[in-house]
Amino acid sequence: METIKIKAMYRNGVLEPEEPLVLSEGENVTVIIEPCADFSEEKKMRCFQAAAGSWKKITDKHLEEDIYKLRRLRTRPEIESWQ
């Protein structure tokens, strides 16, 4: 059997895999516990700020025009007068 890596949630004393496992009944495996990254709000903000403007130099004129054109479209119905 090849090594696989899965995510699981620990609930009520049991590890619950997020996806089905292809194992035979009674098959022995080794489990290595590796906590998922849970970034602090400060680290999330630093990552966000580091990515800000990263698309600026890779967009073309047509994409930019399309974005501004779509921003001007009204997607909500007009509000009728209350009078």
C-alpha positions in Angstrom: 0.0 0.0 0.0 1.3 3.5 -0.9 1.5 6.3 1.7 -1.5 8.7 1.6 -2.1 12.0 3.4 -5.6 12.9 4.4 -7.3 15.5 6.6 -9.4 14.5 9.6 -11.4 16.1 12.3 -11.0 15.0 15.9 -14.4 14.7 17.6 -15.5 12.8 20.7 -12.2 11.0 21.0 -12.3 9.7 17.4 -10.4 10.9 14.2 -13.0 11.3 11.4 -11.4 11.4 7.9 -12.8 14.0 5.5 -12.8 11.5 2.7 -13.3 7.7 2.5 -10.3 5.5 3.2 -9.4 2.5 1.0 -8.4 0.1 3.7 -9.2 -3.5 4.5 -11.1 -4.3 7.7 -8.5 -4.8 10.5 -5.6 -3.3 8.5 -2.9 -1.7 10.6 -1.7 1.7 9.7 0.6 4.3 11.3 -1.0 7.7 12.1 1.1 10.9 12.3 -0.6 13.8 13.8 0.2 17.1 12.1 -1.9 20.1 13.1 -3.4 22.1 10.3 -2.1 25.7 10.0 -4.3 28.1 12.0 -2.9 31.5 11.3 -3.4 34.3 13.7 -5.3 37.4 12.5 -1.9 39.3 12.5 -0.3 36.7 10.2 -3.4 36.7 7.9 -3.2 40.5 7.6 0.6 40.3 6.8 -0.1 37.7 4.1 -3.0 39.8 2.7 -0.8 43.0 2.6 2.1 41.1 1.0 -0.3 40.0 -1.9 -1.9 43.4 -2.4 -1.2 44.7 -5.8 0.3 41.5 -7.1 -1.9 41.5 -10.2 -1.1 45.0 -11.1 1.7 44.3 -13.6 0.1 41.2 -15.1 -3.2 42.4 -16.3 -3.8 43.7 -19.8 -5.8 46.8 -20.9 -8.8 44.7 -22.1 -9.2 42.9 -18.8 -9.0 46.2 -16.9 -11.7 47.7 -19.2 -13.9 44.7 -18.7 -13.6 45.0 -14.9 -14.6 48.6 -14.9 -17.4 48.0 -17.4 -18.9 45.2 -15.1 -18.6 47.4 -12.1 -21.0 49.9 -13.8 -23.7 47.4 -14.5 -26.7 47.5 -12.3 -27.8 44.2 -11.0 -30.5 45.3 -8.7 -34.0 46.5 -9.8 -34.7 50.2 -9.6 -36.5 51.2 -6.4 -40.0 52.6 -7.0 -40.9 55.9 -5.6 -42.7 55.9 -2.3 -44.9 58.8 -3.1 
